[in-house]
Amino acid sequence: MNFGGRNNQKLIQQSCNIDSARGGDRKGQPTPVRLEREKEDLALLRAHVAGDSRAFGMLVARHRAMLLNVARRHCDAPLDPNDCVQEGLLRAMNAARGFRGNCSVATWLSLIIKHACMDYYRGRFGQAPVCEDEETFARKIDSLSTEKNDVTLRIVMSDALAKLPKDQRDALLYLDIFGYSITETARSTGHPSGTLKSRRARARTFLRRRLSDVLAA
């Protein structure tokens, strides 16, 4: 069940560890300091969208070290991590208007950097800018072409995906929506190919059950 092929506006449902590792209490909840920092990041991104020429540079300065570390984890020779960061930030600048705020700006930026690295190995480095974050997944759903029950199907599909366990959802999105191969996904996520296949199969079964009623209507 392939819910969509590759296009210039790829979407990512990937919650990386960077956001949670940057601060939280013993129960894993965001600290007040972290929440305040996230609000400041969001304000800077919105200012950039509104036309403030300084805002994006200020945002980058707050996270440059973290973004470079992300690139280093996902880049091998001959790709320079700095080039990957530069590519990713260019994409982020162009995609900022589509950010909806359902995840932190830091997480969004880190995902764009990570997938800029992946695109290099797929021979797609330097191509069209993309918005690569979880909150724009609804737009992917909206772009799907269905012949009947179009609105209902999109709503049911979006709800079903949200109910999937994160590991299964990630496997499905990478392999069936983003179009990455098993090898590419295993390299990016660090999970064995067999594990990814199993998770995708369970996700497909779950979605098939949830969608069967609306598809049959």
trRosetta pair geometry for C-beta under 8 A, 3 or more apart (Angstrom, degrees):
i j d omega theta_ij theta_ji phi_ij phi_ji
1 176 6.7 17 93 -153 65 145
1 204 5.2 152 30 -142 116 103
1 207 6.7 -161 99 92 156 127
1 208 6.6 -162 -44 -74 153 94
2 5 7.1 37 156 -70 125 65
2 176 5.1 -155 -120 -163 59 86
2 177 7.7 163 -165 -76 67 42
3 140 8.0 71 127 146 112 111
3 144 6.5 -47 179 -104 83 134
3 157 7.3 143 -134 -166 137 139
3 176 5.9 64 17 136 84 110
3 177 5.4 -20 68 -89 100 91
4 7 7.5 -61 166 -1 110 111
4 140 6.2 -138 25 -176 168 102
4 143 7.2 67 -122 92 140 106
4 144 6.1 -100 -71 -94 110 90
4 176 8.0 84 43 138 62 74
4 177 5.2 31 58 -140 99 74
5 179 5.9 48 -164 -72 58 129
6 10 7.0 -22 -147 -84 68 107
6 178 7.1 42 -100 178 78 43
6 179 4.3 -62 -57 19 96 156
7 10 6.9 165 67 -64 61 63
7 143 7.7 -118 47 145 160 155
8 127 7.8 -128 -121 138 90 106
8 128 4.2 -29 -143 98 116 148
8 129 7.9 47 174 68 101 42
8 130 6.3 -154 167 -89 57 90
9 130 6.0 161 -124 -139 34 82
9 131 6.3 3 -150 34 84 91
9 136 7.8 -108 173 145 104 135
9 139 7.0 -71 145 119 134 128
9 140 7.6 -165 116 -82 98 79
9 143 7.7 149 77 -47 125 162
10 115 7.4 -153 95 167 138 152
10 130 4.9 8 35 -166 87 146
10 132 5.9 10 92 -99 95 90
10 178 5.5 59 -158 -125 119 88
11 131 7.5 1 -98 96 66 81
11 132 6.9 167 -137 -131 24 48
11 133 7.5 -57 -153 60 68 33
11 134 7.5 87 173 -118 93 29
11 136 5.4 -143 -118 94 105 91
11 137 4.8 131 164 -98 143 59
11 139 7.0 167 -77 64 132 92
11 140 4.4 -98 3 -39 145 134
11 173 7.5 -91 99 -162 86 119
11 177 7.0 -46 61 142 95 132
11 178 7.6 -133 60 -78 54 90
12 111 5.2 175 96 173 152 133
12 115 6.5 -133 -72 -46 144 147
12 132 4.4 42 -4 180 123 81
12 133 5.9 -9 59 -85 97 16
12 134 6.3 -69 99 -63 63 59
12 173 7.0 113 -144 144 41 136
12 178 7.3 39 -92 -78 71 134
13 134 4.7 82 -118 -118 58 93
13 137 5.7 34 -68 -78 105 140
13 161 7.3 -124 -88 165 171 119
13 169 5.6 -77 119 144 135 112
13 170 6.4 -141 98 -93 86 58
13 173 4.7 175 38 -55 105 167
14 111 5.7 144 71 -123 111 119
14 114 7.8 -113 106 82 149 148
14 134 7.0 -160 29 -63 43 101
14 170 5.7 84 -104 -125 74 106
14 173 7.4 -144 -52 85 82 139
14 174 7.9 68 -74 -63 116 101
15 19 7.2 -78 -169 39 79 128
15 103 7.4 -153 -109 -124 83 135
15 107 7.1 -21 -140 -157 60 137
15 134 7.2 3 -65 -42 76 149
15 166 6.2 -55 30 -150 120 135
16 19 6.6 108 76 0 76 90
16 70 7.9 41 156 -124 162 117
16 107 6.4 169 43 -144 94 85
16 110 5.6 -118 60 114 149 129
16 111 6.4 -173 -13 -75 124 81
16 114 7.0 171 -77 -35 148 156
17 20 5.9 -68 -158 49 54 102
17 21 5.3 52 149 -28 85 115
18 21 5.8 -66 -144 38 25 110
18 22 6.5 28 161 -31 63 107
18 66 6.5 108 -165 -178 126 115
18 70 6.6 -22 -72 -82 148 111
18 106 6.7 -136 124 141 113 104
18 107 6.6 164 75 -103 102 64
18 110 4.8 -167 47 -122 157 173
19 22 6.2 -59 -158 20 27 111
19 103 7.2 -90 -87 -180 165 100
19 104 5.2 151 -133 38 123 130
19 106 5.9 144 -101 90 82 106
19 107 4.1 -10 -60 -72 131 107
19 110 7.5 -150 -46 27 83 142
20 24 6.1 -9 -166 -26 71 143
20 28 6.7 -10 -157 -160 117 93
22 34 6.5 132 111 -124 92 117
22 66 7.5 0 -89 -113 126 145
22 106 6.8 -23 7 124 164 161
23 30 6.8 55 105 -147 93 65
23 31 5.1 -85 159 24 109 114
23 33 6.4 -106 -174 83 156 101
23 34 3.8 -176 89 -70 132 126
23 37 8.0 97 30 32 151 137
24 27 7.8 -116 159 74 103 51
24 28 5.1 2 156 -156 144 33
24 29 5.9 148 -161 68 92 28
24 30 5.8 -57 -106 -94 78 32
24 31 6.1 -161 -113 -25 21 85
24 34 6.9 -18 -68 3 55 162
25 28 7.2 -49 67 17 62 16
25 29 5.1 -7 36 57 104 86
25 31 5.9 127 -48 -79 79 83
30 34 4.6 -128 -166 88 91 124
30 35 5.0 108 133 -59 126 89
30 38 7.5 -33 -159 -5 149 141
31 34 4.7 95 54 8 79 102
31 35 7.0 -144 93 -5 40 87
32 35 5.6 -56 -145 38 32 112
32 36 6.2 33 157 -20 66 105
33 36 5.9 -56 -151 35 29 110
33 37 6.5 28 152 -19 63 106
34 37 5.6 -55 -149 36 33 112
34 38 6.4 34 153 -20 66 104
35 38 5.7 -53 -149 35 32 112
35 39 6.6 35 152 -20 64 103
36 39 5.6 -51 -152 33 34 113
36 40 6.6 34 150 -19 65 103
37 40 5.6 -53 -151 35 34 112
37 41 6.5 39 150 -21 66 103
37 62 7.9 169 -168 -180 102 134
38 41 5.5 -48 -148 33 35 115
38 42 6.4 35 153 -19 65 104
38 104 4.8 -84 -129 -128 116 105
38 105 6.9 158 -152 18 69 89
38 106 7.3 -89 -107 2 81 106
39 42 5.7 -55 -149 36 31 111
39 43 6.4 34 152 -21 65 105
40 43 5.6 -52 -148 34 33 113
40 44 6.5 33 153 -19 64 104
40 62 7.8 172 112 -112 115 165
41 44 5.8 -58 -153 35 31 110
41 45 6.4 28 152 -18 66 106
41 59 6.2 92 -145 -136 71 98
41 62 6.8 -143 -94 92 91 152
41 63 7.8 55 -117 -40 123 126
41 104 6.8 52 75 -177 147 86
41 105 3.9 -158 142 47 121 135
41 106 6.3 -76 -129 -39 169 81
42 45 5.7 -53 -147 36 33 110
42 46 6.3 31 155 -16 66 107
42 101 6.1 54 -132 -117 129 107
42 105 5.7 -169 -73 -36 59 121
43 46 5.8 -56 -147 40 30 109
43 47 6.3 34 152 -23 64 106
44 47 5.5 -53 -147 34 32 114
44 48 6.5 38 151 -23 63 101
44 55 4.7 170 -167 -173 71 92
44 56 7.3 141 155 -85 98 31
44 58 5.5 -133 -139 89 132 107
44 59 4.2 163 123 -70 136 101
44 62 7.8 158 18 6 167 139
44 105 7.7 129 62 156 98 175
45 48 5.6 -49 -154 30 34 115
45 49 6.7 33 149 -17 64 103
45 55 7.3 177 -75 146 14 119
45 56 7.7 65 -113 -99 52 71
45 59 6.1 84 -65 -100 70 157
45 96 5.7 -160 -170 -156 92 113
45 99 6.1 -39 154 67 141 155
45 105 5.3 -164 -34 -117 140 136
46 49 5.5 -51 -150 36 37 113
46 50 6.2 34 151 -18 66 108
47 50 5.5 -58 -147 40 33 112
47 52 4.0 -16 158 25 96 142
47 55 3.7 178 96 -100 109 154
48 51 8.0 124 177 -5 26 10
48 52 5.9 -75 -81 62 35 87
48 55 4.1 -141 -60 90 73 118
48 56 4.2 82 -114 -56 136 89
48 59 6.9 -56 -37 -2 134 138
48 93 7.3 -111 169 -134 135 71
48 96 5.6 -51 100 157 121 168
49 96 5.2 -148 -73 121 93 112
49 97 5.2 131 -134 -92 114 67
49 99 8.0 -135 -58 39 137 104
52 55 3.9 73 94 -22 118 115
54 57 5.8 -70 -165 45 50 111
54 58 6.0 48 146 -24 82 109
55 58 5.7 -60 -152 36 32 111
55 59 6.4 32 153 -20 67 106
56 59 5.4 -51 -149 35 36 114
56 60 6.3 37 153 -20 67 104
56 92 8.0 153 -151 111 116 104
56 93 5.8 46 -151 -107 159 94
56 96 7.4 -103 -98 -64 115 156
57 60 5.7 -51 -146 36 32 112
57 61 6.4 38 153 -24 63 104
58 61 5.7 -50 -149 30 32 115
58 62 6.9 35 152 -22 61 102
59 62 5.9 -56 -160 28 33 113
59 63 6.9 -12 158 14 65 110
59 105 7.0 -82 -159 148 124 142
60 63 6.5 -87 -151 54 31 85
60 64 5.7 55 159 -69 75 90
60 67 7.7 -49 -151 13 75 152
60 89 6.1 37 -108 -131 127 135
61 64 6.0 -17 -129 -18 28 115
63 66 4.9 -60 -166 48 75 114
63 67 5.4 74 134 -26 93 104
63 106 5.7 -174 -112 -119 138 88
63 109 6.0 84 116 88 155 156
64 67 5.8 -62 -145 40 28 109
64 68 6.2 29 158 -20 66 107
64 85 7.5 66 -151 -174 72 146
65 68 5.9 -55 -148 35 29 111
65 69 6.6 31 152 -19 62 105
66 69 5.7 -55 -153 34 32 112
66 70 6.6 37 149 -22 64 101
66 106 6.8 -6 107 -160 155 110
66 110 6.9 -64 139 -85 105 110
67 70 5.4 -46 -151 30 37 115
67 71 6.5 37 151 -18 65 102
67 85 5.3 104 132 -129 111 109
67 88 7.2 -164 -170 86 120 139
67 89 7.7 63 167 -63 160 101
67 109 6.0 -64 -93 140 117 114
67 110 6.4 -141 -106 -96 69 65
67 113 5.2 170 -161 -62 90 159
68 71 5.6 -51 -150 36 35 113
68 72 6.4 38 151 -22 66 104
68 81 5.9 84 -161 139 72 123
68 82 7.1 3 -123 -87 103 63
68 85 5.7 -23 -88 -67 65 146
69 72 5.6 -51 -146 34 33 113
69 73 6.6 34 155 -21 64 103
70 73 6.0 -59 -156 32 30 110
70 74 6.7 -4 158 7 64 113
70 110 4.8 -170 -92 -148 158 87
70 113 4.8 88 102 96 129 134
70 114 5.7 -83 170 -63 113 83
71 74 6.3 -80 -148 51 29 92
71 75 5.3 12 166 -14 73 126
71 81 3.7 125 120 -158 115 90
71 82 7.4 140 113 -52 158 24
71 84 4.2 154 -141 84 118 126
71 85 5.1 -80 -41 -52 151 85
71 88 7.5 -142 -81 1 110 139
71 113 5.4 -87 -65 172 85 117
71 114 8.0 -138 -85 -81 48 44
71 116 7.9 -28 -109 74 97 111
71 117 6.2 164 -139 -63 65 123
72 75 6.2 -60 -119 41 24 102
72 81 4.7 -9 -71 -97 64 154
74 84 7.5 178 84 176 100 161
74 113 7.7 139 45 129 135 83
74 114 5.3 130 -30 -139 166 68
74 117 3.9 120 120 90 113 162
74 118 7.0 -53 175 -48 128 73
74 188 6.9 27 -132 -129 113 72
75 79 4.5 -123 -157 99 103 113
75 80 7.3 -13 167 120 150 9
75 81 4.8 -173 40 -82 151 74
75 84 5.4 -137 -74 -22 133 152
75 117 5.1 -115 -71 -130 77 122
75 120 7.6 29 -119 52 88 151
76 79 6.5 63 65 37 42 100
79 83 6.6 -127 -170 67 72 120
79 84 6.1 58 163 -53 115 111
79 117 6.7 124 135 -137 156 80
79 120 5.1 77 -102 142 141 159
79 121 7.8 -73 -31 -57 145 79
79 125 7.8 -166 -116 -88 119 159
80 83 4.3 86 70 1 96 106
80 84 7.1 -167 93 -8 52 82
81 84 5.3 -54 -151 35 39 115
81 85 6.4 41 152 -21 70 101
82 85 5.6 -49 -148 34 34 112
82 86 6.4 36 152 -19 64 105
83 86 5.6 -54 -149 37 33 113
83 87 6.3 35 153 -19 66 105
84 87 5.7 -52 -147 36 31 112
84 88 6.2 29 155 -17 64 108
84 113 6.2 82 140 -167 97 80
84 116 5.2 144 -165 106 78 114
84 117 5.0 21 -143 -76 140 82
84 120 6.8 -73 -99 -29 99 141
85 88 5.7 -58 -146 40 29 110
85 89 6.2 27 158 -19 66 108
85 113 5.9 2 -107 -128 58 117
86 89 6.0 -55 -144 36 27 108
86 90 6.6 32 155 -21 61 104
87 90 5.9 -56 -156 32 30 112
87 91 6.7 29 150 -17 63 105
87 116 4.5 152 101 -167 113 135
87 120 7.9 133 52 -62 169 105
87 125 6.4 -50 -133 -164 163 89
87 126 6.5 -87 -124 -76 120 57
88 91 5.6 -55 -154 35 36 112
88 92 6.3 35 150 -21 68 105
88 109 7.3 96 145 -173 118 69
88 112 4.5 130 -164 124 98 92
88 113 3.9 15 -121 -93 177 57
88 115 7.8 119 -110 60 105 68
88 116 4.0 -120 -70 -12 87 148
89 92 5.3 -49 -143 35 37 114
89 93 6.4 45 154 -25 65 99
89 109 7.8 20 -97 -150 70 103
89 112 7.9 121 -69 111 31 130
89 113 7.9 23 -44 -82 67 92
90 93 5.8 -48 -151 29 31 113
90 94 6.7 20 155 -9 62 108
90 129 6.5 -122 126 -96 81 114
91 94 6.0 -67 -154 43 31 105
91 95 5.8 8 158 -4 70 120
91 112 5.4 -171 90 -171 122 121
91 116 6.5 -164 3 -79 142 114
91 129 4.2 170 -128 -144 64 84
91 130 5.7 -11 -161 42 124 59
91 131 7.8 -176 161 -75 94 38
91 132 7.4 17 141 2 136 108
92 95 5.9 -69 -134 49 28 99
92 96 6.2 57 160 -64 65 86
92 108 7.5 116 -127 130 110 98
92 109 5.8 20 -105 -115 152 78
92 112 5.2 139 -66 91 96 171
93 96 6.2 -26 -154 -20 25 115
93 129 7.8 -82 64 -138 72 151
94 129 3.8 59 71 113 141 168
95 98 5.4 -53 -178 36 75 113
95 99 7.3 93 130 -44 81 85
95 112 7.5 -178 50 -107 142 137
95 129 5.7 -154 -41 150 95 108
95 130 6.3 12 -76 122 143 26
95 131 3.5 170 -166 -83 126 81
95 132 7.5 37 135 2 173 62
96 99 5.7 -35 -163 -2 48 117
98 131 4.3 -38 75 -110 139 168
98 136 5.4 33 153 -99 114 135
98 139 7.3 -39 -159 -22 121 159
99 105 7.3 37 -170 -108 152 81
99 108 6.2 40 -123 -155 117 166
99 131 7.2 -150 -62 -154 64 119
99 133 6.7 31 -117 50 80 151
99 135 7.0 66 -162 68 53 130
99 136 7.6 -69 -102 -50 35 109
100 135 4.0 -148 57 145 108 129
100 136 6.5 155 -4 -69 113 65
101 135 6.6 125 48 -128 31 173
102 134 6.4 -105 94 95 114 95
102 135 3.5 148 34 -98 112 114
103 107 4.6 -86 152 79 116 136
103 108 5.9 143 89 -53 107 87
103 133 6.1 -149 48 -178 126 112
103 134 5.4 84 -24 44 135 111
103 135 5.9 -151 6 -32 86 105
104 107 4.5 98 61 4 86 101
104 108 6.9 -148 97 -4 48 86
105 108 5.4 -54 -149 38 35 116
105 109 6.2 35 154 -19 68 105
106 109 5.9 -54 -147 37 29 109
106 110 6.3 28 155 -19 64 108
107 110 5.8 -58 -146 37 30 110
107 111 6.4 30 156 -20 65 106
107 133 7.3 105 112 -136 88 108
108 111 6.0 -58 -152 34 27 110
108 112 6.7 26 153 -18 62 106
108 132 7.7 143 -165 84 68 64
108 133 4.2 -10 -125 -97 90 142
108 135 8.0 -37 -91 18 117 108
109 112 5.8 -57 -153 34 33 111
109 113 6.5 32 153 -18 67 105
110 113 5.7 -53 -150 36 34 112
110 114 6.2 37 152 -22 66 106
111 114 5.5 -51 -145 35 33 115
111 115 6.3 18 161 -7 66 109
111 132 5.2 -151 125 119 104 101
111 133 5.7 134 65 -94 143 69
112 115 6.2 -64 -145 45 27 100
112 116 6.3 37 153 -28 63 104
112 130 7.6 178 -130 82 92 84
112 132 4.9 144 -93 52 67 113
112 133 7.4 -34 -49 -52 91 90
113 116 5.6 -51 -150 28 30 115
113 117 7.0 32 151 -18 61 100
114 117 5.9 -58 -166 31 33 111
114 118 6.7 28 144 -16 66 105
114 188 7.1 96 167 -158 108 106
115 118 4.9 -42 -143 36 49 116
115 119 6.2 55 154 -24 68 98
115 130 7.6 -73 110 77 133 132
115 132 5.1 -139 42 -168 149 166
116 119 5.7 -51 -149 34 32 113
116 120 6.9 43 148 -28 60 96
116 125 7.0 73 -180 -125 74 83
117 120 5.7 -47 -159 21 35 115
117 121 7.2 23 152 -9 64 102
118 121 6.1 -61 -158 39 37 104
118 122 6.4 25 149 -10 69 112
118 180 7.1 -35 174 -110 134 132
118 184 6.5 89 -159 -178 105 109
118 188 5.6 6 -92 -90 124 129
119 122 5.5 -63 -143 46 37 107
119 124 4.1 -84 -169 81 92 99
119 125 5.3 137 113 -76 92 55
119 127 7.0 -128 176 32 133 105
120 123 7.9 46 174 -64 29 19
120 124 7.5 -97 -66 59 20 58
120 125 3.8 37 -99 -63 67 127
121 184 7.1 165 100 -124 122 100
121 187 7.9 -82 104 100 167 151
122 180 7.7 -97 -80 -117 140 81
122 184 6.7 30 -73 -117 106 146
124 127 4.9 -54 -179 8 79 134
131 136 5.2 62 119 0 121 170
133 136 5.8 83 68 10 78 100
134 137 5.8 -19 -171 -24 52 114
135 138 7.7 -25 167 6 51 100
136 139 4.9 -26 179 20 81 118
136 140 7.2 89 129 -19 76 89
137 140 5.4 -48 -161 30 49 114
137 141 6.6 50 144 -18 72 99
137 158 7.3 141 119 -129 105 92
137 161 7.3 -141 155 113 143 149
138 141 5.4 -51 -153 35 39 114
138 142 6.3 41 148 -21 68 104
138 158 6.2 35 -109 -122 75 139
139 142 5.3 -50 -146 36 37 115
139 143 6.4 37 153 -23 65 105
140 143 5.7 -56 -149 33 32 111
140 144 7.2 48 150 -39 61 92
140 177 6.8 46 173 -168 149 129
141 144 6.0 -40 -163 4 37 115
141 154 4.6 117 158 -157 105 94
141 157 5.9 170 -133 90 114 118
141 158 5.0 -12 -90 -68 168 103
142 154 6.3 62 -86 -150 46 149
144 153 7.8 -111 99 114 129 116
144 154 6.6 167 51 -96 115 95
144 157 7.7 -7 34 64 161 166
146 149 6.9 -60 134 73 133 66
146 150 4.7 164 71 -108 105 71
146 153 5.1 -105 141 61 179 156
146 154 7.6 -154 10 -47 136 84
147 150 7.8 -168 72 -68 9 93
148 153 7.9 101 96 -32 55 130
148 217 7.6 -162 134 87 119 81
149 152 4.4 -59 -177 56 92 115
149 153 4.9 103 114 -35 94 97
149 214 5.2 -179 145 176 152 94
149 215 7.5 -140 56 -92 140 32
149 217 5.7 87 -67 73 144 116
150 153 6.0 -60 -147 33 20 110
150 154 6.6 16 159 -16 60 106
151 154 5.9 -58 -153 34 31 109
151 155 6.5 27 154 -17 65 107
152 155 5.8 -58 -150 37 32 110
152 156 6.2 27 156 -16 68 109
152 214 5.3 -165 126 -144 111 127
152 217 7.8 -30 97 57 152 149
153 156 5.8 -58 -144 40 29 108
153 157 6.0 28 158 -19 66 110
153 211 7.1 49 -145 -145 84 101
153 214 5.3 166 -90 133 69 135
153 215 7.2 76 -110 -74 114 69
154 157 5.8 -56 -143 39 28 111
154 158 6.2 28 159 -19 64 108
155 158 6.0 -57 -147 36 27 109
155 159 6.3 23 156 -15 63 110
156 159 5.8 -59 -148 40 29 110
156 160 6.1 29 155 -21 66 109
156 210 6.3 174 168 147 100 97
156 211 6.1 133 121 -104 125 67
156 214 5.1 -171 10 -13 162 153
157 160 5.7 -55 -144 36 29 111
157 161 6.3 29 158 -18 64 106
157 207 7.2 38 -134 -153 75 109
157 210 7.9 136 -99 108 42 117
157 211 6.4 32 -83 -91 80 116
158 161 5.9 -55 -149 36 29 110
158 162 6.5 30 153 -20 62 107
159 162 5.7 -57 -151 34 31 113
159 163 6.6 24 154 -17 64 109
159 210 7.7 -154 91 176 92 138
160 163 5.8 -63 -152 37 32 108
160 164 7.0 48 149 -38 64 94
160 206 6.9 162 -178 133 105 93
160 207 5.2 112 139 -117 138 71
160 210 3.9 149 -105 103 131 160
160 211 6.7 -68 -19 -48 165 86
161 164 5.7 -37 -157 6 39 117
161 169 6.0 99 -172 -130 77 111
161 172 7.7 -140 -127 90 95 140
161 207 7.3 26 -71 -98 68 115
163 206 7.8 -149 97 163 101 130
163 210 7.9 149 55 -89 133 154
164 168 4.9 -121 177 88 110 110
164 169 4.0 137 94 -64 124 94
164 172 7.1 -47 173 16 170 140
164 203 5.5 37 -142 -127 139 95
164 206 6.1 138 -101 93 92 151
164 207 7.6 -17 -69 -57 123 92
165 168 4.8 78 64 14 87 106
165 169 6.8 -164 87 -10 39 90
166 169 5.7 -59 -143 39 30 111
166 170 6.1 31 160 -22 67 106
167 170 5.9 -51 -146 34 29 112
167 171 6.6 29 155 -18 61 106
167 191 7.9 128 -156 -90 106 160
167 199 5.4 -101 134 -133 91 142
168 171 5.8 -55 -150 35 32 110
168 172 6.3 30 155 -17 66 108
168 199 4.6 -152 -104 -175 60 89
168 200 7.3 162 -156 -80 69 26
168 202 5.4 -86 -121 87 130 106
168 203 4.0 163 168 -67 102 102
168 206 7.3 64 144 17 150 141
169 172 5.8 -59 -150 38 31 110
169 173 6.1 26 157 -18 67 110
169 203 6.4 155 -78 -122 37 134
170 173 5.9 -59 -144 38 28 108
170 174 6.2 25 161 -16 66 109
170 189 6.9 123 142 -109 131 141
170 199 7.7 -9 66 138 80 144
171 174 6.2 -57 -145 38 26 107
171 175 6.0 -1 168 3 63 118
171 185 7.2 91 -133 166 62 146
171 191 7.9 -75 -86 82 104 151
171 196 4.9 173 -131 -156 113 71
171 197 8.0 -144 -175 -52 134 13
171 199 3.9 123 6 99 159 116
171 200 4.4 -123 135 -61 113 77
171 203 6.3 175 74 -4 101 141
172 175 6.5 -75 -140 49 21 94
172 176 5.2 -29 -174 27 65 121
172 177 7.1 51 136 -8 72 102
172 199 7.6 -118 -34 129 75 87
172 200 5.4 142 -81 -128 61 74
172 203 4.0 -117 -53 118 127 153
172 204 6.9 165 -111 -55 113 70
172 207 7.6 120 -142 -22 157 140
173 176 7.1 -58 -101 53 13 81
173 177 4.8 -36 -149 39 55 124
173 178 6.1 51 150 -14 70 102
174 177 7.6 33 -4 50 9 82
174 178 5.3 -37 -141 41 35 125
174 180 4.9 -47 175 48 84 123
174 184 8.0 -164 174 100 112 95
174 185 4.4 110 140 -115 140 121
174 188 7.4 -173 -136 67 140 136
174 189 7.3 -88 -54 -37 167 128
174 196 7.8 -64 74 -155 131 123
175 178 7.6 30 -12 51 13 85
175 179 7.9 48 -175 -111 26 10
175 180 6.3 -75 -91 69 43 76
175 181 7.8 39 -124 -155 78 13
175 182 6.9 29 -112 -79 118 62
175 185 5.9 -39 -67 -42 85 159
175 196 6.9 135 -49 162 134 112
175 200 5.4 -31 52 -102 147 145
176 200 6.9 145 -28 -152 111 117
176 204 7.7 140 -61 -82 156 103
180 184 4.3 -122 -174 91 101 125
180 185 4.9 124 113 -58 123 89
180 188 7.4 -31 179 7 160 141
181 184 4.6 95 52 9 80 102
181 185 6.8 -150 90 -4 40 88
182 185 5.9 -61 -146 41 27 108
182 186 6.1 29 157 -21 65 109
182 193 4.8 59 162 -140 118 103
182 196 6.0 158 -143 87 84 136
182 197 6.8 3 -120 -61 128 94
183 186 5.8 -55 -145 36 27 111
183 187 6.4 26 156 -18 62 107
183 193 7.1 -11 -80 -91 50 120
184 187 5.8 -58 -151 36 29 110
184 188 6.3 22 155 -16 65 110
185 188 5.7 -58 -144 39 32 108
185 189 5.9 3 168 4 70 114
185 191 7.8 -33 135 58 88 99
185 196 5.7 125 110 -144 126 156
186 189 6.6 -67 -131 50 22 91
186 190 7.6 103 178 -75 53 2
186 191 6.1 -109 -129 77 66 59
186 192 6.4 12 -136 -155 119 18
186 193 5.0 -44 -68 -69 143 70
186 196 6.1 -114 -75 -15 82 143
187 190 8.0 20 -177 -67 19 42
189 196 7.3 128 58 -87 142 117
191 195 4.8 -109 170 85 106 130
191 196 5.5 127 104 -56 116 90
191 199 8.0 1 146 1 155 141
192 195 4.6 95 63 4 84 105
192 196 7.1 -153 95 -6 45 86
193 196 5.7 -58 -151 36 34 111
193 197 6.3 33 154 -19 68 106
194 197 5.7 -53 -147 35 32 111
194 198 6.3 31 155 -18 65 107
195 198 5.8 -57 -150 37 30 111
195 199 6.3 27 155 -17 65 108
196 199 5.8 -56 -146 38 30 109
196 200 6.2 30 156 -19 65 107
197 200 5.8 -55 -147 37 29 110
197 201 6.3 31 154 -22 64 106
198 201 5.7 -54 -149 33 30 113
198 202 6.6 27 155 -16 64 104
199 202 5.9 -55 -149 37 32 108
199 203 6.3 32 152 -19 65 107
200 203 5.6 -57 -148 38 33 112
200 204 6.2 35 154 -22 67 105
201 204 5.8 -52 -147 34 30 111
201 205 6.5 32 154 -20 63 105
202 205 5.7 -53 -150 34 32 113
202 206 6.4 34 153 -19 64 106
203 206 5.7 -55 -150 36 32 112
203 207 6.3 26 156 -14 66 108
204 207 5.9 -59 -146 41 30 107
204 208 6.0 34 156 -26 66 108
205 208 5.7 -53 -145 32 28 113
205 209 6.6 26 156 -17 61 104
206 209 6.1 -60 -157 34 28 108
206 210 6.5 19 153 -13 65 111
207 210 5.6 -60 -145 41 35 108
207 211 5.8 17 162 -9 71 115
208 211 6.2 -65 -138 46 24 100
208 212 6.2 46 158 -54 62 98
209 212 5.9 -35 -146 -3 27 118
211 214 5.9 -68 -161 48 57 102
211 215 5.4 50 148 -23 88 114
212 215 5.9 -64 -143 41 27 109
212 216 6.1 19 162 -16 65 114
213 216 6.1 -67 -149 39 24 105
213 217 6.6 37 153 -40 62 101
214 217 5.6 -40 -151 9 36 120
